[in-house]
Amino acid sequence: MQVTDANLLQPQHNTIVTDGVNDMVDSSSYILRQSFVNEPLHVQEPISHCRGLNLTFTIPLVLQLILWSCIGVLIRIGLLHMHTYDEAPVVPILYPQVVGCVIMGWISYNKQELASRFPNLLVGLSTGLCGSITTFSSFTLLTYQEFSGLGLTRRSPINNIIAGLALIGLTIGMSSISLATGLHVASLFPVLNLQALEPATKAKLDSLQSRLESCLGDIWIPLVLCLIIYISGVGVVIAGVSTTSIAFTLLFSPFGTLIRYILSQYNGLYSTFPIGTFLVNVVGSMILIGIYILKTISVSGSVPCAVLVGLADGFCGCLTTISTFAMELSLLPVRSSYIYCLASICMSQFLGMLIAGTWAWYSPVAALQPTCIA
């Protein structure tokens, strides 16, 4: 069973072996598999209801992706700033991974209800929101820094290896636990269980669905919300509340999300290896490490520096994802899951070694401190 961002709207007819179900009914992995493959989805493609406009169903979907990617990247930046302080017990990047995976677990449990009523919103939340809150590229960069000592105080090679392995184990482990937590929260509080809803509540939900499927809900509401976010981003920069990089981050983030969504359609080429997610995570990590090198020769406060920060936080952060990665690891067979996980991490680290190692050859590793800081 392969999981893709793009196939969330497609019917799934796979089945799973049910031997020993009674022994594993409380297992998070089993719940996750059930939410994706136990009941086939028969969802029609959402079609725009705007009359007089030559719009296809992809316009509302793209607007949802843009909207939620902007919201996701703002949540990630906020969490990073909140947890960045001296002597922090955990690396700050872990918190966005946890939050995004918890939300992804909740979405996966409620996939049937969301897909039947709000298919565009389902893709927007899973691909746009969760995929933009979490990021594989920053995880790769931090891991490479721990392994190599790039930009860090010199320490022994043994300590570097221990630190790198610890960061990998902590990130993958907490992402998997967070995914299970989201599933548990959704099962304990089934707020979208249509069968348990009162008739009056169900009627209100039907009314909301019809409104969201109208031209107003499909096009104009997401469009207006996107404009509000972008105008607010420019406003806080002009007012001096935030740096210019936040505007570039919001500008570049949808491009990363849209590319990831497009490439996720190739996940189905190999049933045991999601090639689409693998490509975006590896390529995005490679780009981010290259940006890190460029940030060592750029000056803070300059426009080029703001562009680099925007590309790093916005484009690379939204191009890569941990939430989908953790989902795929949970659903793949055990052997395939380990192969996929090791291939993604090792390839990203190898490319990081080629890029940063070539640059560090000409200067001390400890001296590679970025002078461009948001």
C-alpha positions in Angstrom: 0.0 0.0 0.0 1.5 3.3 -1.0 0.3 6.6 0.4 0.4 9.7 -1.7 -0.7 13.3 -1.2 -2.2 13.3 -4.7 -4.2 10.0 -4.4 -6.2 11.1 -1.3 -9.2 11.6 -3.6 -8.8 8.3 -5.4 -10.7 5.1 -4.5 -8.6 2.6 -2.7 -9.4 -1.1 -3.2 -6.5 -2.6 -1.3 -7.1 -5.0 1.5 -5.0 -6.1 4.5 -4.6 -9.4 6.2 -7.0 -9.6 9.1 -5.4 -12.6 10.9 -5.0 -11.7 14.5 -7.0 -8.6 14.3 -8.4 -9.1 17.8 -4.8 -9.0 19.1 -3.9 -5.8 17.4 -7.2 -3.8 17.4 -5.6 -1.3 19.8 -2.5 -0.9 17.6 -2.0 2.5 16.1 -0.5 1.0 13.0 -3.6 -1.1 12.5 -5.9 1.9 13.0 -3.9 3.8 10.5 -4.2 1.0 8.0 -7.9 0.8 8.6 -8.4 4.5 8.0 -6.7 4.3 4.6 -7.5 0.9 3.1 -10.3 -0.9 4.9 -13.2 1.0 3.3 -12.9 2.0 -0.4 -13.6 5.6 -1.2 -15.9 6.6 -4.0 -15.4 10.3 -4.2 -16.2 12.3 -7.3 -13.7 14.9 -8.4 -14.7 18.3 -7.0 -16.0 20.6 -9.8 -16.2 24.3 -9.5 -19.7 25.7 -9.4 -18.8 29.2 -10.6 -21.0 29.9 -13.5 -19.8 32.0 -16.4 -16.1 31.2 -15.5 -14.1 28.7 -17.3 -12.6 27.1 -14.2 -11.6 23.5 -13.6 -11.7 21.6 -10.4 -8.0 22.2 -9.9 -8.4 25.9 -9.2 -10.2 25.4 -5.8 -7.6 22.7 -5.0 -4.7 24.9 -5.8 -6.2 27.7 -3.7 -6.5 25.3 -0.8 -2.9 24.2 -1.1 -1.7 27.8 -1.3 -3.8 28.9 1.7 -2.8 26.0 4.0 0.8 26.0 3.0 1.0 29.7 4.1 -0.7 28.8 7.4 1.5 25.8 7.9 4.8 27.7 7.3 3.7 30.4 9.7 2.9 27.8 12.4 6.3 26.2 11.8 8.2 29.6 12.1 6.2 30.4 15.2 7.0 27.1 16.9 10.7 27.5 16.0 10.8 31.0 17.5 8.9 29.9 20.6 11.3 27.0 21.3 14.6 28.7 20.4 16.4 29.7 23.5 19.6 29.1 25.4 20.1 25.5 26.8 16.9 24.2 25.2 16.5 20.6 26.2 15.3 19.6 22.7 16.2 20.9 19.2 13.5 23.4 18.1 12.8 21.7 14.8 11.3 18.7 16.6 8.3 20.7 17.7 6.9 21.4 14.2 7.4 17.8 13.3 5.4 16.7 16.3 2.5 19.1 15.7 2.3 18.3 12.0 2.3 14.6 12.6 -0.4 14.8 15.3 -2.6 16.7 12.9 -1.8 14.2 10.1 -2.8 11.3 12.4 -6.1 13.0 13.1 -6.8 13.7 9.4 -6.0 10.1 8.5 -8.5 8.7 11.0 -11.2 11.1 9.6 -10.2 10.6 6.0 -13.5 8.9 5.0 -15.7 11.7 6.3 -13.5 14.5 5.0 -13.2 13.0 1.6 -16.9 12.4 1.2 -17.8 16.0 2.1 -14.8 18.3 1.8 -12.3 16.6 -0.6 -10.4 19.8 -1.5 -10.1 20.6 2.2 -8.8 17.1 2.9 -5.9 17.7 0.4 -5.3 21.2 1.7 -5.0 20.0 5.3 -2.9 16.9 4.7 -0.6 18.2 1.9 -0.8 21.9 2.5 -1.0 22.3 6.3 0.8 19.2 7.7 3.3 19.0 4.9 4.3 22.7 5.5 4.4 22.5 9.3 6.8 19.6 9.1 10.0 19.6 7.1 12.5 17.0 6.1 15.1 19.4 4.7 15.8 21.2 8.1 16.0 17.8 9.7 18.6 16.7 7.1 20.7 19.9 7.6 20.7 19.7 11.4 21.6 16.0 11.2 24.5 16.7 8.8 25.7 19.5 11.0 25.8 17.0 14.0 27.6 14.4 11.9 30.2 16.8 10.4 30.4 19.6 12.9 29.5 22.0 10.2 29.1 25.4 11.8 29.5 23.9 15.3 32.2 24.0 17.9 34.8 21.3 17.2 34.4 18.0 19.0 35.5 14.5 18.6 34.3 12.4 15.6 32.8 9.9 18.0 30.7 12.6 19.6 29.6 13.8 16.2 28.4 10.4 15.2 26.5 9.9 18.5 24.8 13.3 18.2 23.8 12.6 14.6 22.3 9.2 15.3 20.5 10.6 18.4 18.9 13.3 16.3 17.8 10.8 13.7 16.3 8.5 16.3 14.6 11.3 18.1 13.0 12.8 15.0 11.8 9.5 13.5 10.6 8.2 16.8 8.7 11.3 17.9 7.2 11.6 14.4 5.8 8.1 14.6 4.6 8.6 18.1 2.9 11.8 17.2 1.2 10.2 14.3 -0.2 7.6 16.6 -1.2 10.3 19.1 -3.3 12.0 16.4 -5.0 8.7 15.7 -5.7 8.1 19.3 -7.1 11.6 19.8 -9.4 11.2 16.8 -10.6 7.8 18.0 -11.3 9.1 21.5 -13.1 12.2 20.3 -14.8 11.2 17.0 -16.2 14.7 16.2 -16.6 13.8 12.5 -18.4 10.6 13.1 -21.5 11.3 10.9 -23.4 8.3 12.2 -23.3 9.6 15.7 -24.4 13.1 14.8 -27.8 14.4 15.7 -30.1 15.1 12.8 -30.0 18.8 13.3 -26.2 18.8 13.4 -26.1 16.7 10.3 -28.4 19.1 8.5 -26.1 22.0 9.4 -23.2 20.1 8.1 -25.0 19.4 4.9 -25.7 23.1 4.6 -22.1 23.9 5.2 -21.0 21.4 2.6 -23.3 22.9 -0.1 -22.0 26.4 0.7 -18.4 25.3 0.5 -19.1 23.7 -2.8 -20.5 26.9 -4.2 -18.5 29.5 -6.1 -18.2 31.5 -2.8 -16.8 28.6 -0.8 -14.7 27.1 -3.6 -13.0 30.1 -5.0 -13.6 33.4 -3.2 -13.2 32.5 0.4 -9.8 30.8 0.0 -8.7 33.6 -2.3 -9.6 36.3 0.1 -7.9 34.5 3.0 -4.8 34.1 0.9 -4.8 37.8 0.1 -5.3 38.7 3.8 -2.2 36.5 4.7 0.0 38.0 2.0 -1.1 41.6 2.8 -0.5 41.0 6.5 2.9 39.6 5.7 3.9 42.7 3.8 2.3 44.9 6.5 4.3 43.5 9.3 7.5 44.0 7.3 6.6 47.6 6.5 5.7 48.2 10.1 9.0 46.8 11.2 7.4 44.1 13.3 9.2 41.4 11.3 12.1 41.0 8.9 11.7 41.1 5.1 12.3 37.4 5.0 8.8 36.6 6.2 7.3 38.1 3.0 9.7 36.0 0.9 8.8 32.9 3.0 5.1 33.3 2.3 5.9 34.0 -1.4 8.0 30.9 -1.9 6.1 28.4 0.3 3.2 27.6 -2.1 5.6 26.7 -4.9 7.3 24.1 -2.7 3.9 22.6 -1.7 2.6 22.5 -5.3 5.7 20.8 -6.6 5.5 18.2 -3.8 1.8 17.6 -4.6 2.6 17.1 -8.3 5.5 14.7 -7.6 3.5 12.8 -5.1 1.5 11.4 -8.0 4.6 9.3 -8.9 4.5 7.5 -5.5 2.4 4.8 -7.1 5.2 3.7 -9.5 6.6 1.4 -6.9 4.2 0.0 -4.3 7.0 -0.4 -1.7 9.0 2.8 -2.4 7.2 6.2 -2.6 9.5 7.7 -5.2 7.7 11.0 -5.2 8.2 11.8 -1.6 11.7 10.4 -1.8 12.6 12.8 -4.6 11.2 16.0 -3.0 12.8 15.2 0.4 16.3 14.5 -1.1 16.2 17.3 -3.6 14.8 19.8 -1.1 17.5 18.8 1.4 20.2 19.3 -1.2 18.9 22.7 -2.0 18.7 23.7 1.7 22.3 22.7 2.3 23.4 24.8 -0.7 21.4 27.7 0.7 23.2 27.3 4.1 26.5 27.6 2.3 25.3 30.8 0.5 24.2 32.2 3.9 27.8 32.1 5.1 28.8 34.7 2.5 25.6 36.9 2.6 25.1 39.8 5.0 22.1 40.0 7.4 19.6 42.7 6.6 20.2 42.6 2.9 17.6 41.7 0.3 19.7 38.7 -0.9 19.8 37.4 2.7 16.0 37.8 3.0 15.6 35.9 -0.3 17.8 33.1 1.0 15.9 32.8 4.3 12.6 32.8 2.4 13.8 30.0 0.1 15.1 28.0 3.0 12.0 28.4 5.3 9.4 28.7 2.5 10.4 26.8 -0.5 12.6 24.0 1.0 10.5 23.8 4.1 7.3 23.2 2.2 8.9 21.1 -0.6 10.0 18.5 1.9 7.8 16.8 4.6 8.1 14.6 7.6 4.3 14.0 8.1 3.8 12.1 4.8 7.2 10.4 5.3 6.1 9.1 8.8 2.8 8.0 7.3 4.5 6.0 4.6 6.8 4.4 7.1 3.8 3.3 9.2 2.0 1.8 6.2 4.8 0.1 4.2 5.8 -3.5 5.0 8.5 -3.6 7.7 11.4 -4.5 5.3 10.3 -1.9 2.7 9.8 0.7 5.5 13.4 0.3 6.7 14.8 0.4 3.2 12.8 3.5 2.4 13.8 5.3 5.6 17.5 4.5 5.3 17.6 5.4 1.6 16.0 8.8 2.3 18.3 9.7 5.1 21.5 8.2 3.7 21.1 9.8 0.3 20.3 13.2 1.8 23.4 13.0 4.0 25.6 11.8 1.1 24.5 14.8 -1.0 25.1 17.1 1.9 28.6 15.7 2.3 29.3 16.4 -1.4 28.0 20.0 -1.3 29.1 21.2 2.1 32.2 19.0 2.1 33.4 20.6 -1.1 33.0 24.0 0.3 34.5 23.2 3.7 37.6 21.8 1.9 38.7 25.4 1.4 37.8 26.7 4.9 37.7 25.4 8.5 34.4 23.6 9.2 34.0 25.5 12.4 34.3 28.8 10.5 31.2 28.0 8.3 28.9 30.1 10.4 26.0 31.8 8.5 26.3 35.5 8.5 22.8 35.8 7.0 20.4 35.3 9.9 16.6 36.0 9.8 
